[in-house]
Amino acid sequence: MVFSFISFVGVNGYFYKEVVTMIDMVEKVVGYVVSVLGIVVMAVGFGMIPFEVAFLDGVAGNYIAGAGIVLVVVGVVMSLERGNVGKKSVKGGEDEIPIYEGVGKKRKVVGYRKG
């Protein structure tokens, strides 16, 4: 649905940046929710919160706590990811993309172009 909206507005359309900003905000909120869910699962796994589920009776608490830790890490990564990696924002609101010279570790930024 989001992709059809972006193609309807157009890549160079006015609303494109606002749509991308909203998508980034939604991804951050989902990351926060996954992190909080991971903390709750971790607390259940360590036995801090008494919670009984029939299909988890045979699973050790350490495995449940490990799953909670994994959820916390995934949530943090989701909330910290940036969509404009490699771009430099300037005062006018336009992004600048670096121009590199050289190859590999010898690569240096020699200038910026407007994106």
Sequence and secondary structure as in RCSB ss.txt:
>XXXX:A:sequence
MVFSFISFVGVNGYFYKEVVTMIDMVEKVVGYVVSVLGIVVMAVGFGMIPFEVAFLDGVAGNYIAGAGIVLVVVG
VVMSLERGNVGKKSVKGGEDEIPIYEGVGKKRKVVGYRKG
>XXXX:A:secstr
 HHHHHHHH TTSTTHHHHHHHHHHHHHHHHHHHHHHHHHHHHHHHTSS    GGGTTS HHHHHHHHHHHHHHH
HHHHH  S TT EE TTS EEEEEEESSGGG EEEEEEE 
